[in-house]
Amino acid sequence: MTNILLLGAGTIGRMIALLLTRSGDYKVRVADTDAEALSRLHKKLGVETMVVDAADATQLATAMSGMNAVISALTFSLNPSVASAALAAGISYFDLTEDVETTIAVRELAGRAKPGQIFMPQCGLAPGFVGIVANHLARRFESLDSLFLRVGALPEFPTNSLKYNLTWSTDGLINEYCNPCDVIHQGKREDVWPLEGLEHLSIDGVEYEAFSTSGGLGTLCETYQGQVRELNYKTVRYIGHRDRMLFLLDELRLRERRELLKEILENALPRTLQDVVIIFCTATGMRDGQRVQLWDARKVYHQQNGDEVWSAIQITTAAGICAVVDMHVNGQLPNTGFVRQEQVEFPTFLANRFGKNYVGPGTKSDVER
């Protein structure tokens, strides 16, 4: 039995706890500041719970006692403190962050990891699974020209003018929409503004738009610098969403007042469990003496399980981090230090009991597994 400390009893944390507990191979201790959320989770899953303030190093050290690994499903700002506590406790660390500065801080700590201790940030959907797919596509070529990643978590039935519902962390969403975006353009690594590079695409007959957002590439730009001409990540939304967000961020200048923007979004936009996650990756390059394009497209929908509805973003995010934790426990990842998503073998991920959540009728690909 592997002992896991899970920090965060929110939407994604609950799903992580459910997947790991129901596998039968993990004993999960869930920690949060919300005693009521912990009580509900204990009643539902029987997991051990602790009220813990993740900003308090002493409380973190106590929570990590006897654990083999920690999963942070907290807001990105708390992750450096959690990673530092994990280093001191000698346990492995996993998180879901899309924040670039947070990942840099975690990577620096990973340089002091003990044998068998890994630090693996960015383990959700994007960054996370999408980087595993992209790396698998890129490795199918003798020489790579372009690598494009498109991901969106959308309401299945949009009803407002933004054509959007909150499906995950509002802090993470604002971060993606406001921070610079790492890309490789014409062979050079550079930053571009978020919400730029607008394009339209059609998937299964539905029209979408996509635009640059921050953090989705993880460490791919570093990995493929000098090997690819074009590499970028864009978020997929229903057509019209981007122009309305530009009005809020630039004309109303809410980019400069992120707490106010968060308050407005959380007050105005309802949350939904009826969502769909879209993943569309393409790679172009030379293969067998010809210039070819390979692609991988997936749609993951929300699921009804008894009286529960699991949202698609819950499923994909929780499955992503549970799969790499499972692979670490089973010796299928590098065993010490900083681990990138590109170091995860795609076929092994999809064969994993948690990774299988990414395989279904919405999967279409011309890449051999």
Summary of the structure (lengths in Angstrom):
residues: 369
radius of gyration: 19.8
end to end distance: 30.7
largest distance: 61.1
contacts: 1291
relative contact order: 0.15
helix: 37%
strand: 30%
